[in-house]
Amino acid sequence: MYNYTKKLDILHYFEFEHPYLFLLLILIVCIYKCPHIIKTLIFPHLGFFTKSTNFINKEKLLYSLIFTLLVTALASPISYDSKLSNHRKGRDLVFVLDTSGSMGESGYSKEQRSKSKFEVLQKLIEIFITHRYDDNVGVVVFGSFAYASVPLTYDMKSVSFLLNFLEVGIAGENTAIGDGITEAIALLDKGKAKSKMIILVTDGHQNSGERSIRDAVAAAKKRNIKIYTIGIGKKNEYDSKLLEKIAQDTQAKMFEAQDEEVLKSVYKTLNTLETSSIRSQNYLNKQMLFFYPLSVAMFLLIYLLMKKREF
């Protein structure tokens, strides 16, 4: 039970999650056939009820309407928009984020100088993924070691939520770039998009980890995974030659982001990268609507009680 309009390949839907609950509307018959029982259940103090014939019909009508609204709320009406999988374009994309101690340094943002590099990075990534309905996104963090903190998903709200739990030092104080790339490749191996890429962000030099950067990059090349690299801070603070080499070897690009404003422009550039077909479930931007019929039902109940107190 739905209707939709098509706009920019997005289908807009309305439906009920539990439509079978509308069978309860059969009980409306009892409002007319068993008025005394219904009044006793809903209003135990029968003294509230009027004996006026004129109001009885309106009263039954209100009972029926209130009951219908409550059942509608229970049926859980929702609205959502969906991009069908055969129309979707996108990529499997994994952010590989440096959480070493140096990412805790402040002053990277000119407007909010108290914010650390990592806090600025978190915020910009959240903005970047807000409307990325076409991509599967994952997050890997690395310090002294690396691990996947967010698996590949097209649920950007979950990615944004989980990003807020990350902090500087969560994976140790050192910089294991090779481990970070290797973990990202492991995530991408689970994806099905033809276009796969890694966005590596760091402000330091490789000084830790079990996997070499050379081996990790070779594994990425073998899988046709592009590695876009972003150096955070002043150029002499991170290994710019290494980041340039990683990007070139995987047919990607290296970016230098000395401050927040430049980093914003980097994400705008990344936003225009080539897309490809992707296989995944439909994206749902679901909104729960049960509150509306429930609110009207509560309003009518209050009105009914106040009306009865007047008699």
Salt bridges, closest charged atoms under 4 A:
GLU17 OE2 - LYS286 NZ 3.10
GLU59 OE2 - LYS39 NZ 3.51
GLU59 OE1 - LYS308 NZ 2.55
GLU105 OE1 - LYS117 NZ 3.34
ASP134 OD1 - LYS83 NZ 3.44
ASP135 OD2 - ARG91 NH1 2.61
ASP135 OD2 - ARG132 NE 2.91
GLU183 OE2 - ARG211 NH1 3.67
ASP189 OD1 - ARG223 NE 2.87
ASP203 OD2 - LYS117 NZ 3.10
GLU237 OE1 - LYS117 NZ 3.76
ASP249 OD1 - LYS245 NZ 3.44
GLU256 OE2 - LYS235 NZ 3.22
ASP259 OD2 - LYS110 NZ 3.88
GLU261 OE2 - LYS264 NZ 3.46
